[in-house]
Amino acid sequence: MIIITKKNKIREVYPIGSPQGALNSRRKPEFYGYIKFKETPKGPKINRFIVKNQKENILPPQEAVKLLRKQAVFVVGKDAQTEQFLDALNIKYRRTQICPHCTLEGYITIISSKSSYYHHKQRICRICAEEELKRELEYQGLDKKTFINFKRLLHKTGNLDQVLEVMHPKFNPLKNAELTLYDTISSLKDKTIPEIDINSLKIPRIFKQSLKKQGNDKLLPVQYLALQKGLLEDENLLVVSATASGKTLIGELAGIPAALKGQKFIFLTPLVALANQKYRDFKKKYSSLNLKTAIKVGRSRIKAREEIQIPEVHVKTTDLVVGTYEGIDYLLRSGKSEHLQDLGVVVIDEIHSLEYEERGPRLNGLIKRLKTIFPHLQLIGLSATIKNPQEIAGKFQMKLVEYEHRPVPLERHLIFTRSEEEKKLLLSKLSRQESKKKSSKGYQGQTIIFTNSRRKTHLIAQHLNRHKVKAAAYHAGLSYSQKERIEKSFSKQELSTVVTTAALSAGVDFPASQVLFETLLMGNKWLSPNAFSQMVGRSGRPTYHDRGKVYLLAEIGLNLEEETEDLKAVELLEGDVDPVNVYYSEDDALEQILADICAYALKDSKHLSDFYQDLPLPLDLDQALRNIEAYGWIQVDDHHLKPTNLGRAVSKSFLKIEDAYYIQENLQKKPKIGVLDMASFLEPFTSAYLSMRLHRQLTQILKTKFSTRLQADSTLDIISSGENLAKLDPGLQEPVLNIQIDFLSCKCKESPFCYCMEKKLSSQIIKSRLNGLDPVDISRRLMSNYQIQAYPGDIFSWLDAVVRMLDAVRRIAQAIGKPKKAKECARMIKSIEG
């Protein structure tokens, strides 16, 4: 085939081989020639025919005609003179397009309108468009691996100019949402799933009436699928479906009928905040059915302003129990499984928590203990993010219920930014834009913003409020009352935006229509695919919204562990969640074996191998048993296994093996370490930060970035320097000097990188508490005296953890015959509790 294209007054001629497969194929011409026409009374004739190969040759015009008659002729664009010439010779031809960029490089690529890309008022081929894209990526400082995202956008729009505009610093993402849109996850309804009326279910009539009052007239698709798999026939189920698709009601459909028959229904969550929320929901919904609801999360020990007092409850006399995994496991490890007699149904919410390093083995062990002690139990696991559901379902002998469709569509957008300031402006614009929208259900748009530190939640919330967006910071460091006020304000739509850390990703119910990722860092690590999926799932609720929206704001050049944020954004959007696997360390395995013996789930060493055949324990089981016996935690009598009082104390305290051994050794050591020193050594206070004011000034003075965490090596290095102290404003010199005197004045060789700061700060907080100060007051005093930011909620949680550790020390002291130490612990506990 031969290509003829007009260039000024000549016609360029390119023979490029066979027509077959020529479209979108970059080819090197066999030679380059050109024809010059002259007009005659009979029409245009060839005046000159020149061929350039290695040298330029002038050939007779007849040679050009012979060439054209032998080849399939393609004319580029409209060319009246060439077409008139070919028509006069009766030479057939077709019109075509070629890539102008390829011709500049000595190639010919035939393109069509569908297979080419618009650029500078021309159409160019795929290869040239992609090469131009790569050059621009490098120029703009974007990671080359993000090319896949821009390539996708290029093929979607067919317009290279629009794609290049996305990289431009002045690009307006709000006015070009079609260019930031990465994909849309549909909410297509499975037409094979019928609508089932609640009245048709074989459940008690009063339960049906209650469900209808709650607005549940028909089963949602995933609920129907659960019904088909034996939900009401006591089958164990693993339910995997999107957030807000109706998973919780599946548990209730099994559990409430069981409770009405006199059996116990337990609903387990990983977090106290989630348990509180479910407890309130269940109490409100089912008290009218004469069902008694209790919460089992571990008693809140610290009396403090703005904190909830969780009372000690006796689950033995209740019908519904909402608890944390550890709350229920405590009963089993205490050997009090009879308190859960007539246990009918257990629902494990967020069962993908099996993947977490510490919680995973404990949850895995809890499930095994429940199944062993209560063999007729119906077990239901719920999750939105499990990649390997068949494997997990098989592990716990569950039937898999899987529904992949979201209840509402979800748009996922990607915006590239160049600074934190640019991110803040975008956050305010996107939040304000969303708040002005109203769904067909009558609800205004509301936003959750995820960031990677508590400090940034406040900075961003302050910025939003200055830009007329009603926003609040929400994180685990806030008091219970503060969090509750924010939750209620959001629920009443008095707040349009909540700025949070990972605290919200675990399931606390904020029905937002939009989720914004201010960063893809969580703490000092990149977001995991599973955490990302959980966070994305917070956007769009069928009861409130018509669709959900997610925006990832990726900063160009932000680098961690040789990976850039712009690349991480593309990876998260392109990727899938990771498989859920349980990993055991040797200490995890020893803890589980001890817990199983304490719960009377494992009673005979003969059955050791059979009992753990399905668990990936990384040690020799017989040797593990001998180790536990050597610690004095169990007795082995003719293969019969029995926990000692010491073993029970260790297990019910949820102590790590090394921590339990540390307590045992130090209770018997001379000179003896104080019980408070022991507790604070095992549970040091680590949630302390430099104040914004102090950190900002040090950053400006030293012209360097460093961590805000007080115990970080970079921070300790800076604040321990007398030279740096002298550079501060007088108002900040005294607080830093106080830090140096009160927390850093030690004689350790490693100072200031020893543990003295941690130890002395912990001691200071406990001393303040023993003097009657509330966590709020302690927080203010740390700020006033040292410019140290410690949130009241963190202080409260830490004091509670110290009390629990003192309780563990007390139990062990009693078990090994140290009554004075036990009484000392009891006195300390009472004083700290207030």
VOGU-3710 file (C-alpha; in Angstrom, 3 decimals, decimal comma):
1> miiitkknki> 0,000/0,000/0,000  1,056/3,574/-0,604  0,231/6,735/1,337  -0,118/10,139/-0,372  -0,227/13,227/1,774  -0,214/16,906/0,803  2,553/19,148/2,149  2,499/22,718/0,840  2,677/22,387/-2,966  4,019/18,849/-3,150
11> revypigspq> 2,599/15,408/-2,456  4,654/13,130/-0,197  4,578/9,456/-1,131  5,242/6,610/1,334  5,140/2,897/0,384  4,587/1,036/3,685  3,941/-2,568/2,736  0,797/-4,701/2,940  -2,550/-3,123/3,923  -3,184/-6,046/6,254
21> galnsrrkpe> -2,818/-4,950/9,891  -1,783/-1,442/8,873  -4,217/0,358/11,210  -2,408/1,597/14,350  0,807/-0,086/13,210  3,892/2,144/13,177  5,820/1,404/9,952  9,071/2,549/8,401  8,463/3,487/4,699  10,402/1,558/2,070
31> fygyikfket> 11,442/4,940/0,705  10,383/8,551/0,770  9,232/10,234/-2,433  7,394/13,305/-3,546  5,330/14,329/-6,525  4,885/17,805/-7,898  1,838/18,404/-10,109  1,380/20,884/-12,937  -2,008/21,973/-14,201  -2,883/21,244/-17,850
41> pkgpkinrfi> -6,099/21,730/-19,881  -6,787/18,027/-19,244  -6,216/18,311/-15,509  -3,255/17,823/-13,170  -0,223/15,908/-14,481  2,982/14,829/-12,731  5,690/17,392/-13,374  8,381/15,822/-11,209  8,789/12,538/-9,309  11,674/12,309/-6,823
51> vknqkenilp> 12,570/9,285/-4,713  14,825/9,544/-1,658  16,388/6,378/-0,338  20,059/6,620/0,453  20,297/9,346/-2,137  17,860/11,466/-4,123  16,816/10,174/-7,562  14,679/11,940/-10,165  12,486/9,394/-11,952  10,193/9,711/-14,982
61> pqeavkllrk> 6,554/10,565/-14,124  5,502/7,235/-15,704  7,353/5,414/-12,892  5,103/7,119/-10,369  1,996/6,090/-12,311  3,230/2,463/-12,488  3,813/2,499/-8,748  0,343/3,868/-8,031  -1,341/1,286/-10,273  0,396/-1,606/-8,479
71> qavfvvgkda> -0,386/-0,431/-4,928  -3,480/0,117/-2,816  -3,567/3,909/-2,682  -4,564/5,874/0,441  -4,949/9,642/0,329  -4,572/11,544/3,574  -7,513/13,876/4,137  -9,285/15,760/1,397  -7,001/16,549/-1,560  -8,957/17,647/-4,646
81> qteqfldaln> -5,950/17,841/-6,991  -4,621/14,388/-6,098  -8,080/12,847/-6,273  -8,708/14,446/-9,720  -5,376/13,037/-10,937  -6,160/9,519/-9,698  -9,719/9,603/-11,052  -8,405/10,559/-14,526  -6,131/7,474/-14,490  -8,933/5,304/-13,099
91> ikyrrtqicp> -6,781/4,449/-10,051  -8,881/3,470/-7,038  -8,064/5,079/-3,731  -9,384/5,510/-0,208  -9,102/8,372/2,242  -7,253/7,841/5,491  -5,575/9,636/8,398  -1,974/9,323/9,574  -0,260/10,410/12,771  1,574/13,721/12,124
101> hctlegyiti> 3,979/13,081/15,038  5,113/9,777/13,535  5,938/11,399/10,183  8,284/13,838/11,950  10,186/10,817/13,267  10,269/9,080/9,883  7,397/6,655/10,483  3,901/6,249/9,092  0,995/5,160/11,297  -2,489/4,929/9,848
111> isskssyyhh> -5,094/6,012/12,383  -8,857/6,346/12,588  -11,000/8,698/14,656  -11,692/5,854/17,099  -8,082/4,751/17,439  -6,420/8,150/17,736  -6,152/10,927/20,298  -6,828/14,639/20,031  -3,790/16,818/20,660  -3,153/20,446/19,631
121> kqricricae> -5,984/20,413/17,058  -4,614/17,215/15,484  -5,149/13,503/15,889  -2,153/11,394/16,844  -1,594/7,669/17,274  -1,594/5,723/20,540  2,201/5,344/20,670  2,841/9,077/20,238  0,099/10,014/22,698  1,536/7,680/25,328
131> eelkreleyq> 5,095/8,874/24,726  3,944/12,484/25,135  2,169/11,441/28,325  5,339/9,858/29,735  7,382/12,976/28,956  4,835/15,144/30,769  4,775/12,767/33,764  8,528/13,161/34,131  8,348/16,930/33,681  5,622/17,290/36,351
141> gldkktfinf> 7,520/15,080/38,818  4,939/12,290/38,919  5,952/8,696/39,511  6,347/6,955/36,154  4,356/4,022/37,468  1,249/6,237/37,656  1,261/6,087/33,864  -1,353/3,340/34,076  -3,871/5,806/35,512  -3,272/8,452/32,853
151> krllhktgnl> -3,294/5,810/30,130  -6,709/4,702/31,345  -7,922/8,323/31,311  -6,446/8,817/27,833  -8,341/5,844/26,411  -11,483/6,937/28,232  -11,482/10,534/26,899  -9,633/10,144/23,603  -8,219/13,595/24,320  -4,551/13,979/25,245
161> dqvlevmhpk> -4,967/17,710/25,925  -7,548/17,019/28,624  -5,324/14,389/30,261  -2,325/16,749/30,279  -4,560/19,422/31,806  -5,130/17,145/34,830  -1,385/17,392/35,618  -1,318/21,169/35,322  -0,967/23,113/38,611  -3,975/25,286/37,716
171> fnplknaelt> -6,271/22,346/36,952  -9,672/22,745/38,645  -10,891/19,295/39,752  -14,296/20,584/40,883  -15,132/21,824/37,401  -13,693/18,727/35,724  -15,108/15,840/37,757  -15,260/13,681/34,626  -11,438/13,879/34,437  -10,809/13,061/38,118
181> lydtisslkd> -13,275/10,145/38,021  -11,311/6,914/38,262  -14,261/4,535/38,099  -17,802/3,969/39,285  -18,697/0,875/41,269  -22,265/0,085/40,334  -25,137/-0,975/42,549  -26,811/-3,225/40,010  -29,548/-5,274/41,574  -29,364/-9,024/41,082
191> ktipeidins> -32,627/-9,756/39,270  -32,424/-13,439/40,206  -32,984/-12,532/43,882  -36,703/-12,250/44,660  -38,253/-9,761/47,074  -39,274/-11,532/50,259  -41,752/-9,935/52,638  -40,809/-10,003/56,339  -44,276/-11,437/57,102  -43,398/-14,618/55,209
201> lkiprifkqs> -40,469/-15,478/57,485  -40,729/-18,225/60,095  -39,890/-15,966/63,033  -41,994/-14,929/66,061  -44,830/-12,536/65,266  -43,727/-9,929/67,799  -40,285/-9,887/66,179  -41,903/-9,316/62,767  -43,862/-6,396/64,191  -40,679/-4,949/65,681
211> lkkqgndkll> -38,829/-5,250/62,390  -41,625/-3,516/60,506  -41,639/-0,659/63,019  -37,933/-0,263/62,284  -38,740/0,065/58,566  -37,768/-3,454/57,519  -40,630/-4,625/55,288  -38,660/-6,759/52,841  -35,414/-8,669/52,904  -32,385/-7,110/51,239
221> pvqylalqkg> -30,524/-9,319/48,727  -27,766/-10,490/51,091  -30,396/-11,294/53,740  -32,299/-13,450/51,253  -29,072/-15,299/50,350  -28,390/-15,942/54,040  -31,906/-17,318/54,395  -31,262/-19,693/51,496  -28,046/-20,938/53,167  -29,903/-21,922/56,359
231> lledenllvv> -29,900/-18,782/58,503  -33,102/-19,868/60,273  -32,004/-23,509/60,416  -29,069/-22,917/62,784  -26,401/-23,048/60,060  -23,048/-21,390/60,711  -22,552/-18,604/58,160  -19,811/-16,290/56,948  -21,473/-13,229/55,412  -19,305/-11,066/53,155
241> satasgktli> -20,923/-8,004/51,588  -20,491/-4,247/51,349  -20,979/-1,822/54,222  -24,669/-0,891/54,756  -25,892/-3,881/52,737  -27,826/-5,327/55,698  -25,338/-7,698/57,376  -26,216/-6,766/60,979  -29,873/-7,688/60,512  -28,786/-11,159/59,390
251> gelagipaal> -27,344/-11,688/62,861  -30,507/-10,333/64,469  -32,747/-12,603/62,351  -30,967/-15,590/63,897  -30,302/-14,177/67,367  -33,576/-12,514/68,402  -35,778/-15,616/67,793  -33,228/-17,613/69,801  -33,425/-15,068/72,641  -37,217/-15,167/72,573
261> kgqkfifltp> -36,962/-18,951/73,089  -34,802/-18,484/76,192  -31,393/-18,835/74,565  -28,638/-16,256/74,795  -27,680/-14,070/71,816  -24,179/-12,521/71,781  -23,064/-9,835/69,332  -19,278/-9,303/69,337  -17,332/-6,306/67,986  -13,614/-5,442/68,009
271> lvalanqkyr> -13,988/-2,009/69,649  -15,623/-0,617/72,776  -17,039/2,291/70,720  -18,772/-0,146/68,376  -20,058/-2,209/71,282  -21,505/0,919/72,927  -23,257/1,837/69,706  -24,739/-1,646/69,159  -25,730/-1,850/72,820  -27,749/1,383/72,521
281> dfkkkyssln> -29,322/0,197/69,255  -30,327/-3,226/70,588  -31,656/-1,822/73,863  -33,785/0,692/71,991  -35,093/-1,845/69,480  -35,717/-4,902/71,642  -36,582/-3,756/75,166  -40,221/-3,728/74,031  -39,906/-7,495/73,399  -39,058/-7,971/77,100
291> lktaikvgrs> -35,500/-8,878/76,186  -32,826/-7,758/78,621  -29,685/-6,339/76,977  -26,260/-6,113/78,607  -22,842/-4,864/77,519  -19,638/-6,773/78,273  -16,521/-4,819/77,397  -14,586/-4,763/80,635  -15,637/-2,389/83,376  -14,556/1,227/83,002
301> rikareeiqi> -12,428/1,794/86,102  -11,606/5,522/86,011  -14,032/8,104/87,342  -13,604/11,205/85,236  -15,502/14,112/83,783  -16,837/13,557/80,275  -16,195/9,805/80,403  -18,781/7,041/80,397  -19,041/4,690/83,336  -19,542/1,170/82,032
311> pevhvkttdl> -21,027/-0,824/84,902  -20,131/-4,356/85,888  -22,863/-6,607/84,518  -23,943/-10,162/85,167  -24,562/-11,622/81,740  -25,960/-14,792/83,282  -29,421/-13,220/83,620  -29,514/-11,324/80,296  -30,903/-12,324/76,904  -28,793/-10,166/74,585
321> vvgtyegidy> -25,108/-9,467/75,229  -23,168/-6,951/73,188  -19,463/-7,126/73,865  -15,925/-6,904/72,642  -14,031/-10,059/71,762  -11,996/-9,738/74,963  -15,071/-9,003/77,088  -16,560/-12,418/76,347  -13,224/-14,222/76,270  -12,569/-12,964/79,818
331> llrsgksehl> -15,506/-15,068/81,043  -14,180/-18,165/79,269  -10,603/-17,703/80,501  -11,998/-17,212/84,017  -13,589/-20,667/83,756  -17,086/-19,153/83,957  -18,598/-20,414/80,726  -21,693/-21,409/82,746  -22,573/-17,689/82,757  -23,260/-18,171/79,053
341> qdlgvvvide> -25,398/-21,274/79,488  -28,083/-21,825/76,841  -25,940/-19,889/74,380  -27,750/-20,018/71,054  -26,239/-17,536/68,607  -22,945/-15,635/68,457  -22,369/-12,972/65,800  -18,775/-11,880/65,204  -18,775/-8,487/63,531  -15,657/-7,386/61,613
351> ihsleyeerg> -14,380/-10,973/61,556  -11,579/-9,870/59,230  -9,906/-8,660/62,464  -8,347/-12,136/62,296  -5,629/-10,538/60,143  -4,394/-8,170/62,880  -1,110/-9,098/64,522  -2,206/-9,196/68,184  -5,972/-9,437/67,938  -6,013/-12,116/65,218
361> prlnglikrl> -4,669/-15,058/67,248  -6,853/-14,084/70,228  -10,011/-13,893/68,102  -9,101/-17,165/66,404  -8,684/-18,777/69,823  -11,959/-17,311/71,109  -13,893/-18,766/68,181  -12,355/-22,174/68,759  -13,162/-22,040/72,474  -16,770/-21,047/71,817
371> ktifphlqli> -17,240/-23,832/69,268  -15,656/-26,397/71,598  -17,525/-25,422/74,783  -20,848/-24,819/73,013  -20,920/-27,414/70,182  -24,533/-26,592/69,200  -23,857/-22,885/68,902  -24,854/-21,043/65,711  -21,911/-18,877/64,660  -22,262/-16,000/62,181
381> glsatiknpq> -19,268/-13,974/60,960  -19,755/-10,600/59,258  -17,286/-8,669/57,106  -17,080/-6,291/54,170  -13,476/-7,110/53,252  -12,316/-10,696/52,909  -10,464/-11,755/49,760  -10,341/-15,449/50,698  -13,858/-16,047/52,094  -14,003/-19,713/51,033
391> eiagkfqmkl> -10,877/-20,433/53,074  -12,147/-18,591/56,184  -15,601/-20,182/55,902  -14,030/-23,639/55,632  -11,769/-22,960/58,607  -14,755/-22,405/60,914  -17,165/-24,845/59,220  -19,364/-22,017/57,963  -21,439/-21,751/54,818  -20,408/-18,774/52,704
401> veyehrpvpl> -22,907/-16,030/51,900  -21,389/-13,563/49,472  -23,017/-10,569/47,762  -20,740/-8,309/45,724  -23,030/-5,403/44,832  -22,999/-2,166/46,793  -26,349/-0,837/48,046  -25,675/2,509/46,272  -23,272/3,384/43,419  -19,823/4,676/44,369
411> erhliftrse> -17,731/7,159/42,393  -13,989/6,982/43,040  -11,937/10,051/42,113  -8,191/10,737/42,033  -6,679/14,227/42,300  -2,951/14,980/42,164  -1,776/17,814/44,422  1,529/19,570/45,080  1,344/20,625/48,726  -0,573/20,276/51,978
421> eekklllskl> -1,959/23,786/51,492  -3,409/22,817/48,129  -4,939/19,757/49,788  -6,570/21,895/52,481  -8,145/24,214/49,898  -9,484/21,236/47,974  -10,838/19,648/51,161  -12,809/22,804/51,993  -14,135/23,171/48,431  -15,146/19,509/48,104
431> srqeskkkss> -16,773/19,457/51,566  -18,663/22,689/50,940  -19,783/21,499/47,510  -21,067/18,224/48,945  -22,930/19,927/51,809  -24,993/21,921/49,300  -26,383/18,745/47,728  -29,487/16,949/48,933  -30,402/13,341/48,182  -33,804/12,127/47,007
441> kgyqgqtiif> -34,280/10,858/50,588  -34,017/14,460/51,851  -30,528/14,283/53,402  -27,777/16,816/52,842  -24,354/15,636/51,737  -21,893/15,011/54,544  -18,186/14,247/54,441  -15,630/12,155/56,326  -12,012/13,259/55,870  -9,292/10,743/56,749
451> tnsrrkthli> -5,847/11,988/57,749  -2,849/10,405/59,450  -2,511/12,148/62,817  -4,689/13,524/65,581  -2,989/16,896/65,325  -3,881/17,165/61,653  -7,531/16,387/62,377  -7,676/19,605/64,427  -5,661/21,680/61,951  -7,848/20,597/59,045
461> aqhlnrhkvk> -11,082/21,074/61,016  -9,972/24,604/61,976  -9,174/25,375/58,335  -12,582/24,084/57,224  -14,429/26,167/59,815  -12,544/29,270/58,671  -13,778/28,498/55,147  -17,436/28,227/56,170  -17,564/24,436/56,488  -18,987/23,172/59,807
471> aaayhaglsy> -16,423/20,581/60,809  -15,117/18,752/63,879  -12,026/16,676/64,647  -12,791/13,134/65,840  -10,253/10,648/67,176  -9,565/8,235/70,021  -7,890/10,946/72,126  -11,184/12,769/72,672  -13,286/12,092/75,737  -16,387/9,928/75,466
481> sqkerieksf> -18,650/12,976/75,845  -16,805/14,885/73,131  -17,089/11,954/70,723  -20,752/11,447/71,570  -21,523/15,138/70,939  -19,853/14,959/67,534  -21,677/11,732/66,648  -25,051/13,273/67,563  -24,307/16,537/65,719  -23,371/14,604/62,605
491> skqelstvvt> -26,473/12,439/62,911  -28,673/15,551/63,180  -26,846/17,067/60,161  -25,627/19,984/62,263  -22,093/19,097/61,155  -21,266/18,710/57,501  -17,779/17,242/57,938  -15,840/15,080/60,386  -12,032/14,934/60,187  -10,675/11,722/61,632
501> taalsagvdf> -7,909/9,169/61,769  -8,404/5,428/61,349  -10,798/5,532/64,350  -13,800/5,749/62,020  -12,679/3,103/59,535  -13,416/0,331/62,034  -17,139/0,817/61,806  -18,457/3,633/64,038  -21,564/4,705/62,192  -21,204/8,094/60,495
511> pasqvlfetl> -23,535/7,966/57,479  -21,462/10,086/55,070  -22,113/10,592/51,380  -18,492/11,494/50,671  -15,102/10,272/51,887  -11,939/12,311/51,297  -8,419/10,961/51,810  -6,232/13,917/52,801  -3,327/11,471/52,768  -2,748/7,788/52,106
521> lmgnkwlspn> -0,501/7,561/55,151  -1,882/6,252/58,394  0,616/7,149/61,097  3,993/6,520/59,465  2,907/3,707/57,157  1,023/3,511/53,889  -2,588/2,442/54,080  -3,103/-1,283/53,631  -5,546/-2,413/50,909  -7,881/-3,828/53,577
531> afsqmvgrsg> -7,908/-0,609/55,639  -8,458/1,402/52,444  -11,434/-0,782/51,530  -12,926/-0,296/55,000  -12,559/3,482/54,738  -14,005/3,649/51,231  -16,958/1,632/52,516  -17,983/4,509/54,811  -19,291/6,436/51,776  -22,922/6,140/50,688
541> rptyhdrgkv> -25,780/4,641/52,722  -28,978/3,449/51,035  -31,212/4,909/53,765  -29,731/8,369/53,267  -27,972/8,703/49,922  -28,401/8,104/46,198  -24,673/7,562/45,666  -21,327/7,678/47,443  -18,225/9,620/46,462  -14,579/9,050/47,316
551> yllaeiglnl> -11,670/11,384/46,547  -7,999/10,470/46,955  -5,777/13,555/47,218  -2,307/12,274/46,316  0,640/14,624/46,779  3,180/14,541/43,957  6,643/13,751/45,276  5,577/12,675/48,788  7,789/9,669/49,362  7,907/6,913/51,979
561> eeetedlkav> 9,969/3,739/51,774  10,852/4,503/48,138  7,194/4,674/47,143  5,375/7,876/46,209  1,866/8,844/47,268  0,730/9,324/43,670  1,784/5,744/42,887  0,229/4,389/46,099  -3,089/6,020/45,118  -3,103/4,206/41,773
571> ellegdvdpv> -2,103/0,917/43,443  -4,950/1,143/45,951  -7,508/1,974/43,270  -6,224/-0,739/40,933  -5,681/-3,388/43,583  -7,799/-5,764/45,607  -7,933/-6,438/49,335  -5,334/-8,795/50,796  -6,221/-12,305/52,006  -7,125/-12,641/55,682
581> nvyyseddal> -4,642/-14,928/57,416  -3,931/-15,627/61,079  -0,277/-15,543/62,098  0,933/-16,991/65,399  4,170/-16,210/67,182  5,408/-18,744/69,744  4,088/-16,532/72,555  0,689/-16,288/70,819  0,586/-20,073/70,691  1,468/-20,436/74,378
591> eqiladicay> -1,185/-17,859/75,296  -3,825/-19,737/73,304  -2,986/-23,124/74,809  -3,128/-21,640/78,314  -6,442/-19,890/77,548  -7,937/-23,140/76,195  -6,927/-24,996/79,359  -8,250/-22,212/81,611  -11,567/-22,218/79,712  -11,773/-26,049/80,046
601> alkdskhlsd> -11,925/-26,308/76,254  -8,764/-28,446/76,372  -8,743/-30,991/79,221  -6,563/-33,877/78,082  -3,021/-33,787/76,682  -3,731/-36,951/74,684  -5,941/-34,868/72,381  -3,404/-32,068/71,954  -2,489/-32,757/68,322  -6,092/-33,351/67,275
611> fyqdlplpld> -7,275/-30,213/69,060  -4,798/-27,956/67,241  -4,582/-29,736/63,906  -6,343/-26,853/62,131  -4,223/-24,102/63,711  -0,851/-22,885/62,356  0,947/-23,010/65,713  4,725/-22,504/65,171  6,047/-24,835/67,890  6,150/-28,359/69,180
621> ldqalrniea> 2,919/-28,839/71,148  4,313/-31,231/73,745  7,246/-28,894/74,401  4,833/-25,938/74,660  2,844/-27,821/77,288  6,024/-28,550/79,244  6,992/-24,851/79,103  3,617/-23,739/80,437  3,838/-26,343/83,190  7,372/-25,157/84,065
631> ygwiqvddhh> 6,052/-21,600/84,510  3,659/-23,038/87,105  0,584/-22,100/85,087  -0,920/-25,595/84,645  -0,845/-29,003/86,294  -0,588/-32,187/84,242  -1,857/-35,254/86,078  -1,990/-38,457/84,045  -2,677/-36,439/80,848  -5,394/-34,446/82,613
641> lkptnlgrav> -4,831/-30,687/82,209  -5,819/-28,233/84,903  -4,985/-24,516/85,278  -3,338/-23,296/88,449  -4,464/-20,098/90,155  -1,358/-18,454/88,718  -2,150/-19,691/85,206  -5,709/-18,438/85,525  -4,438/-15,038/86,701  -2,130/-14,764/83,691
651> sksflkieda> -4,739/-15,867/81,176  -7,694/-13,763/82,345  -5,386/-10,711/82,469  -4,600/-11,170/78,723  -0,904/-10,823/79,503  1,820/-11,452/76,988  3,996/-14,358/78,089  7,073/-12,166/78,649  5,026/-9,626/80,655  3,590/-12,339/82,893
661> yyiqenlqkk> 7,082/-13,719/83,508  8,383/-10,177/84,272  5,683/-9,683/86,940  6,320/-13,089/88,509  10,070/-12,514/88,688  9,841/-8,987/90,099  7,265/-9,863/92,753  9,745/-12,380/94,141  12,892/-10,285/93,630  14,818/-8,458/96,376
671> pkigvldmas> 14,961/-5,495/96,519  11,442/-5,485/95,220  10,194/-3,127/92,507  7,082/-1,127/93,377  3,861/-2,397/91,849  3,189/0,998/90,261  6,641/0,980/88,658  5,941/-2,495/87,323  2,587/-1,480/85,851  3,863/1,736/84,242
681> flepftsayl> 6,931/-0,073/82,861  4,665/-2,571/81,102  2,138/0,129/80,139  4,117/3,373/79,585  2,334/6,524/78,455  3,339/7,115/74,830  0,583/9,403/73,500  2,421/12,679/74,159  3,221/15,307/71,531  4,856/18,702/71,347
691> smrlhrqltq> 2,311/21,516/71,216  1,596/23,010/67,814  3,121/26,311/68,904  6,390/24,773/70,138  6,758/22,383/67,204  6,077/25,162/64,671  8,723/27,469/66,174  11,360/24,725/66,409  10,682/23,759/62,796  11,131/27,380/61,678
701> ilktkfstrl> 14,275/27,947/63,751  16,006/24,720/62,705  14,622/24,736/59,156  13,951/21,020/59,353  10,998/18,693/59,696  10,790/16,327/62,646  8,201/14,249/64,478  5,696/15,835/66,856  5,820/12,714/69,054  7,563/13,582/72,306
711> qadstldiis> 9,338/10,214/72,593  10,569/10,128/68,978  14,374/10,132/68,725  14,357/13,215/66,477  12,238/15,138/69,011  14,337/14,059/72,013  17,508/15,074/70,205  16,153/18,570/69,509  14,519/19,406/72,842  17,475/18,139/74,892
721> sgenlakldp> 19,788/20,678/73,267  20,668/23,792/75,241  21,634/25,532/71,996  18,143/25,015/70,607  16,612/26,192/73,891  18,411/29,526/73,607  16,902/30,182/70,170  13,297/29,930/71,377  11,033/32,812/72,334  11,173/33,517/76,097
731> glqepvlniq> 7,604/32,232/76,510  8,656/28,798/75,199  12,046/28,558/76,860  10,615/27,849/80,320  8,383/24,897/79,251  11,291/23,268/77,367  13,603/23,853/80,320  10,966/22,171/82,515  11,004/19,155/80,158  14,784/18,961/80,389
741> idflsckcke> 14,799/19,214/84,194  11,801/16,994/85,001  12,053/14,311/82,301  15,537/14,338/80,747  17,846/14,788/83,742  19,251/11,285/83,979  22,755/9,821/83,957  22,090/7,082/81,397  24,762/6,607/78,744  22,053/6,515/76,096
751> spfcycmekk> 20,411/9,750/77,311  18,190/11,263/75,962  17,358/8,092/74,007  16,820/5,948/77,096  13,450/5,088/78,655  13,711/7,751/81,383  11,487/10,240/79,544  8,744/7,614/79,218  9,141/6,492/82,817  9,188/9,995/84,328
761> lssqiiksrl> 6,284/11,274/82,238  4,197/8,230/83,198  5,089/8,817/86,839  4,128/12,494/86,560  0,678/11,646/85,200  0,024/9,030/87,885  1,201/11,440/90,578  -1,248/14,069/89,259  -4,036/11,502/89,311  -3,210/10,431/92,864
771> ngldpvdisr> -3,459/14,111/93,814  -7,038/14,060/92,603  -6,665/15,614/89,138  -9,046/14,663/86,330  -7,661/13,648/82,878  -8,862/17,011/81,526  -6,923/18,830/84,276  -3,818/16,686/83,733  -3,957/17,479/80,007  -4,130/21,214/80,723
781> rlmsnyqiqa> -1,271/21,052/83,254  1,014/19,239/80,785  0,285/21,922/78,210  0,770/24,806/80,644  3,970/23,527/82,284  5,676/21,763/79,390  3,894/22,636/76,118  3,138/18,900/75,886  -0,078/17,946/74,127  -1,724/14,889/75,699
791> ypgdifswld> -5,411/14,435/74,916  -7,756/13,777/77,876  -9,147/10,656/76,180  -5,644/9,208/75,839  -4,853/9,959/79,478  -8,140/8,352/80,542  -7,498/5,230/78,418  -3,940/4,945/79,700  -4,948/5,257/83,361  -7,558/2,565/82,709
801> avvrmldavr> -4,843/0,362/81,157  -2,568/0,963/84,166  -5,404/-0,075/86,497  -5,911/-3,251/84,472  -2,191/-3,977/84,626  -2,240/-3,386/88,402  -5,149/-5,813/88,539  -2,998/-8,366/86,704  -0,150/-7,787/89,184  -2,662/-8,160/92,059
811> riaqaigkpk> -3,969/-11,475/90,718  -0,473/-12,871/90,250  0,594/-11,643/93,697  -2,375/-13,445/95,266  -1,617/-16,597/93,282  2,036/-16,790/94,368  1,353/-15,930/98,011  2,279/-12,238/98,154  -0,755/-10,792/100,005  0,990/-7,512/100,917
821> kakecarmik> 1,736/-6,809/97,272  -1,834/-7,717/96,358  -3,153/-5,254/98,950  -0,745/-2,567/97,685  -2,156/-3,084/94,184  -5,714/-2,842/95,477  -4,936/0,461/97,254  -3,300/1,893/94,158  -6,205/0,809/91,986  -8,701/2,484/94,278
831> sieg> -6,660/5,715/94,365  -6,232/5,891/90,588  -9,879/5,032/89,927  -10,871/8,062/92,029
//
